[in-house]
Amino acid sequence: MPAFVFATCLPRSAAWLKRDLARTRPDLRLAFSRPGLLTMRTDAALAEPEPVSPFVRASGHSLGFADTAAEVAALAATLPHPLRVHVFARDPADPDRDPEDPATVERVRAEVLAALGDAALPEPRAQAGELVLDVVLPPPGLSDRMLVGWHRHDARRGDAPGGVRRVSLPPDVPSRAWAKLEEALAWSRLPLREGDVVVEIGAAPGGAALALLQRGAEVIGIDPARMDPRVMAYGERGRFRHLGIHAERVRTADLPQRVDWLVLDANVSPHRAMTAVTHLLALRGRSIRGLLLTLKLNDDGVVDDLPQLLARVAEIAGVDALRVTQLPSAHQEVVVWAAREPAPGSTPRRAARAPR
Ligand SMILES: C[S@@+](CC[C@H](N)C(=O)[O-])C[C@H]1O[C@@H](n2cnc3c(N)ncnc32)[C@H](O)[C@@H]1O
C-alpha cells in the first residue's frame, strides 16, 4: 500500500527541502506542491514514512484535501479517536507583507471541533504519543483548499500547531531578531528563568537581547557593532553588559562564573560560528545548559554541508540529539537547539516574566 505524506516549509526553502529529501529519502515521489506545502507518495514499507529534514516545519500522513469542516471530519473518520486538532496556516511567501490571520485560523478550528464532536479533544497542546489531526490552511491571499493530515506527536516537534508559533514584530524593538528569539524560545521549550544568565554572540543591535531582558534574564551581548540604547539602558540596572569584541577574543575574566544559555546569531559562516561556540564552551562550558544557534545558509554548499555541521554541533555541545527548524521570521538560516544536562547543583529560580 502506498503512503501519502505531507510537509510544510518556508516557501523560499522548498528547493532546499527537495534537494535534502532527494538525498535522504529517494523513496518519496512528489505528488502535489503549493508554496510552502508538499505532498509525496512512498511505496516503501516504513513505520514512520513522514519526511524529516531541517527544512520541514510540520509533517505527517496526508489524508487529502477539504473545502469545509464537514469534509475535514469525513476524512478524519478513518482515524482512531480521540484526536488533538491542530489548525494552522502555511507560511506566506513574504512574511513582512502578508501577516498571518489568527481570526481565520480560530474560526476554522472552531468549525472543525464542532464537526468532529466527541472525536476531538478541545485543547490543542499535544502530548508525546497522541494522535494529532493537522488541518493546513493556505496563507493569507491564497485560496487553496485545506490539506488534512495527521501525525503521532513526539518530542522532536514543537508544541504549537504547525510546529512553531509565529510572533509578530512589535514596532518598538531594535530588530526583527526580537520576534525570531520569541519564536525560538517557544519552539525549543528553552526553560528560561528570571535571573538566568544568557551570553549572546552576535547581539547587535539587540532585538533578541531585548526579548531576553524583558523575560527577566541577565544578558552579556558579544558584538563589535553598536548596541541599541534601549538595550544599553538595562546596563544601568546591572542586567546587560556589552562586550564590543569578536566572540573569539572573549577571555575568561569577561564572563561571570555561571552562564546558563548560549545564543548565537552572528552573520558568519556556520564553520566560523563553530569556532566561536567552541571558544565560549571552553570558557564556561560546564554551566551552560543549552545552546540556541542560528546557522546562516549562505549558499547551496552550506546546505549540502548541513548534516555534517549538525553532527559537529552535537559533538561540540556534547549532546546525542539536536532539534533543528526554520522559524517563520527566519531568512536564509536554520535554528538549532541543543539541550544539555543541567549543571550539577544549579538552584531553581523564579519563573520568567511573560514578554510585554
Ligand atoms: C544578524 S546580526 C545580529 C542580530 C542580533 N542578534 C539582534 O538581536 O539584533 C549579526 C551580528 O553578528 C555580529 N558578528 C559577526 N561576527 C561576529 C563574531 N565573530 N563575534 C561577535 N559578533 C559577530 C555582527 O557584528 C552583527 O551585528
The ligand as an ORCA input file, in Angstrom:
! r2SCAN-3c Opt
* xyz 0 1
  C      22.070     39.408     12.322
  S      23.070     40.465     13.282
  C      22.553     40.016     14.899
  C      21.206     40.492     15.282
  C      21.025     40.472     16.780
  N      21.022     39.117     17.300
  C      19.804     41.199     17.237
  O      19.099     40.657     18.071
  O      19.572     42.328     16.800
  C      24.645     39.721     13.165
  C      25.679     40.347     14.058
  O      26.765     39.432     14.178
  C      27.907     40.204     14.512
  N      29.113     39.359     14.396
  C      29.673     38.869     13.276
  N      30.772     38.122     13.600
  C      30.858     38.122     14.951
  C      31.756     37.498     15.891
  N      32.762     36.742     15.459
  N      31.563     37.743     17.205
  C      30.531     38.505     17.613
  N      29.644     39.099     16.784
  C      29.815     38.912     15.467
  C      27.809     41.375     13.566
  O      28.571     42.478     14.020
  C      26.302     41.650     13.568
  O      25.964     42.696     14.444
*
